[in-house]
């Protein structure tokens, strides 16, 4: 499988329960560094909130993930957020729910329901899209092979990332995961 689902752009949502307000934010992300930057920015922007809970899933196989309860009872915030991401089969996404306490405790089941509902709301406001998994490769070739290489790039609809032409030229390209072996075999025949 070489496609995955994520969101197209940032989205927001809100959920209120017994005076507490849950502001939810969804972001398309690809790296943990992006996640850290966004989390830090939201914590700074909503510094007066009681909790900044989040979950993220990264990688087209959803291999990296994290759930953070930020002081809420264990498993009541990050886990329900992440559960919604998994139920929608989303990856390369960060959801943060910022809670302003309204004076009435919600209890464990109430918190789980609130964070789940806040996540559902933001995902309903987001546009879910399908993306193709691309793998990046680099090849080296003699300058004399330039026309042949560029014809292959065009014929196979490869996405050129960078190129340098000299006596020994370099080409960095991206190819759809399902086409990877076939494309690499074509380039192997050049040698």
N, C-alpha and C positions, 0 to 999 in steps of 0.2 A: 504494500500500500504506500503510495507516495503523495497522498494529500492529507491535510488536516484542517480542522476548523478553529478559527480564532475570531476576534472582533476586528472590524475595519478601523475604528478610531475610538477615542476616549468617550465614555458615557458616564452619566450620573443618575442617581436615584435617591429616594428618601422613603423612610418608613418610620412611623410613630407608634409607640405603644406605652400606655400608662405614663405619659409625660416624657418618656425618653425619646430622643430623636436619633435616628440612625441614618447618617449620610453615607451613601455608597458610591464608590468610584471604580470604574473599570478602565484598564489600559492595555493596549496590545504591547507586549514586550518580547524581547528575544534573549536577553542576558540578565544574569543576576545583578550586574552593575546598574542596568536600567532600573531594576526593581528597587535597589538601595537608594538610588537618586530620587525616585518618585516617592517612596516611603518617607524619606527625610524631608522632602518638600511639603508633603501633606501634614506631617507631624508639626512642622514649623508653622504652616498656614493655619492649622486647627490646633494650636498649642493649648487652648483652653478646654479641649475635649477630655473626657475621662479615659477613653480607650481608643486606640488606633489599631484595630485588628485587621489581619489580612491573610490571604492565601494566594499562591501563584503556582502555575504549572508551566514548565518550559520543555521544549524539544518536541519534534514531530511525533515521537513515541511516548511523550509525556514522562520522560525519564527523570526530570528534576522537578521537585515540588517542595513547598514549605507551607506550614500552617502556623499562624501566630495569634495567640489569644490576648496578648498585651494586658495581662492582669485580670482578665475575666477568668472564672473557674475553668479549669483544664477541659478542653474539648467542647466548650460552649460557643466558640466564635470561629476560630480558624477552620475547624473540622467541618461545620455546616457550610461555610463559604466554599471550601474546597470540594465538598460533596456536590454542590450545585454545578461547579465547573466540570467535575467528572460525569455527572448525569447528562450534561449537554455535550460531553466529549470535546471540550475545548482545551486548547493548549496555547502556549505563548501569550499568556494572559495573567494579569495581576488584578485582584479585587481587594480594595481596602474599604472597610466600614468604620466610620468615625462615630463614636457614641457620645452623646451628651446625656448625662443621667438626669432623669426627671423627678427623682425623689421617691419613687416606688420600686422596690426590688422586684425583678421579674422571675426569679428562681431559675434553676438549671434548665428546665424544659422551656420556659419563657424566653430565656436568652438564646437557646438553640433555634427556636422558632423565629425570633426577631432577626438574628443574623442570616438565617436561611431566607427569610422573606425580603430583607434588604438586598440580598444578592440576586434573588429572582427579579426584583424590581429593576435593578441596574442592567441586568442582562436583557430584560424586555425593552429597555431603551437603547440597547446597543445593536448594531448591525452585524450579524454573524456571517462570516464569509469563509469560503474554502480556499486554501492556498496549496500550491504545489511545492513539494520538497525538492529543492535544488541542491546539488552537490558541486563543490568548486574543485577544479583540477587545473594543473599547470602543465603545459607541454613546452618542450624546446625543439627547435627544428632549424635546419639550414636555410639561409635566406633564399636559396634556389627553390625551396619547397613552398614558398609564400603563397603562390596562386592556388596550389593544391589544398593547402591548409585553409585558406580563406573560403574556397569553394565548399569544403567540408563544413565549415562553420555556418555558411549560408544554407546549404542543403539540409543540415540537421537542426537548423533553427537554434543554435547555441547562443547563449547570452555572454558576450565578451565583457569581462571585468576590467582587464588591462592588457596592454600589449607593448612590446618593445622590439624594434627591428634593428638587427645588426647582422654581422656574419653568422652569429648564432642567435636566433630570435626566440622570444618568449611570448607565450599567450596564456592568459588565465581566463577560464571560461566557467560558466555554470551550466549544468545539464540536469534535466529531470531525472530523479532517482531511478525510475523504471527503465530509462534509456541508457543509464550509465555504462553498463557492460558493453552494449552494442557500440556506443560511441568510442569507448576506449579501445575496442578491437579495431575500429577503423583507423584510429591514430597509430596503433601498434604496427599496422601494415606499412606505414610510412618509413619506418626505420630500416 
